Amino acid sequence: MGKQEKIVSMFNDIAGTYDVANRILSMGIDKSWRNKACKKTFDLYGKKEISKIVDVACGTGDMILFWKKIANEENVKINEIVGVDPSVGMMEVGKKKLPDVEFIEAGAADMPLDSDSADIISISYGIRNVVARQEAFHEFARVLKKDGLVVISEFTKNKKEKLTDHLTDFYMNKILPTFSKLQKS
Ligand SMILES: C[S@@+](CC[C@H](N)C(=O)[O-])C[C@H]1O[C@@H](n2cnc3c(N)ncnc32)[C@H](O)[C@@H]1O
């Protein structure tokens, strides 16, 4: 299995526990970052009606929930939101939370979407998982409308790794996948 396939397979394994783990591990910080990212984007874009938002690496759909929530609060009308992810397992969880949203199985570097079709492309806590990153950025440029916006949210590694960073890595890479596999069996 190649590096990208291994990553997707890992997300398929942890899909059932991803939401809970994410809330615990980020201690809710991801919520305030998602809020800020959506608000800032609507502010920058300045339009009260948006035709299409594409959330790449959408996983279980958390960023889509925030696009909808903040759009509601800011009186922005979104005509269509599409989630794109290569992990069917993650999107299955997302479909239950967001039955009215279209989820498309695809990687960021090769999306079955029309050129010049998206007003906003978001990718939250996902770009680090994209192996063909350069190709993905070309793909974003192709799909994005002129003057559209790309919104990238991501964690960076501390220069000096703390004990908590090692514990988080251990939890994400060892405990969580094992727990998910046990749950399935
Ligand atoms: C940490 S999760 C983030 C999910 C969601 N965006 C969120 O904010 O909770 C990373 C997601 O990246 C997806 N992913 C992995 N490789 C990818 C790729 N090449 N293109 C797009 N998404 C990818 C995984 O399947 C997973 O759902």
The ligand as an SDF file (V2000), in Angstrom:
LIG
                    3D

 27 29  0  0  0  0  0  0  0  0999 V2000
   -8.0820   15.1320   10.2220 C   0  0  0  0  0  0  0  0  0  0  0  0
   -9.3590   14.7420    9.0510 S   0  0  0  0  0  0  0  0  0  0  0  0
  -10.1760   16.3140    8.8990 C   0  0  0  0  0  0  0  0  0  0  0  0
  -11.6200   16.1850    8.5630 C   0  0  0  0  0  0  0  0  0  0  0  0
  -12.4200   17.4710    8.5160 C   0  0  0  0  0  0  0  0  0  0  0  0
  -11.9410   18.3660    7.4820 N   0  0  0  0  0  0  0  0  0  0  0  0
  -12.4510   18.1930    9.8290 C   0  0  0  0  0  0  0  0  0  0  0  0
  -12.1730   19.3920    9.8340 O   0  0  0  0  0  0  0  0  0  0  0  0
  -12.7710   17.5760   10.8410 O   0  0  0  0  0  0  0  0  0  0  0  0
   -8.4370   14.6030    7.5480 C   0  0  0  0  0  0  0  0  0  0  0  0
   -9.2380   14.1380    6.3370 C   0  0  0  0  0  0  0  0  0  0  0  0
   -8.3750   14.2030    5.1960 O   0  0  0  0  0  0  0  0  0  0  0  0
   -8.7890   13.1860    4.3110 C   0  0  0  0  0  0  0  0  0  0  0  0
   -7.7660   12.9610    3.2760 N   0  0  0  0  0  0  0  0  0  0  0  0
   -6.7010   12.1290    3.3060 C   0  0  0  0  0  0  0  0  0  0  0  0
   -6.0330   12.1700    2.1440 N   0  0  0  0  0  0  0  0  0  0  0  0
   -6.6790   13.0640    1.3600 C   0  0  0  0  0  0  0  0  0  0  0  0
   -6.4850   13.5360    0.0370 C   0  0  0  0  0  0  0  0  0  0  0  0
   -5.4620   13.1140   -0.7260 N   0  0  0  0  0  0  0  0  0  0  0  0
   -7.3490   14.4240   -0.4720 N   0  0  0  0  0  0  0  0  0  0  0  0
   -8.3960   14.8600    0.2780 C   0  0  0  0  0  0  0  0  0  0  0  0
   -8.6330   14.4580    1.5410 N   0  0  0  0  0  0  0  0  0  0  0  0
   -7.7860   13.5680    2.0720 C   0  0  0  0  0  0  0  0  0  0  0  0
   -9.0180   12.0130    5.2480 C   0  0  0  0  0  0  0  0  0  0  0  0
   -9.7610   10.9820    4.6410 O   0  0  0  0  0  0  0  0  0  0  0  0
   -9.7150   12.7020    6.4170 C   0  0  0  0  0  0  0  0  0  0  0  0
  -11.1040   12.6430    6.2830 O   0  0  0  0  0  0  0  0  0  0  0  0
  1  2  1  0
  2  3  1  0
  2 10  1  0
  3  4  1  0
  4  5  1  0
  5  6  1  0
  5  7  1  0
  7  8  2  0
  7  9  1  0
 10 11  1  0
 11 12  1  0
 11 26  1  0
 12 13  1  0
 13 14  1  0
 13 24  1  0
 14 15  1  0
 14 23  1  0
 15 16  2  0
 16 17  1  0
 17 18  1  0
 17 23  2  0
 18 19  1  0
 18 20  2  0
 20 21  1  0
 21 22  2  0
 22 23  1  0
 24 25  1  0
 24 26  1  0
 26 27  1  0
M  CHG  2   2   1   9  -1
M  END
$$$$
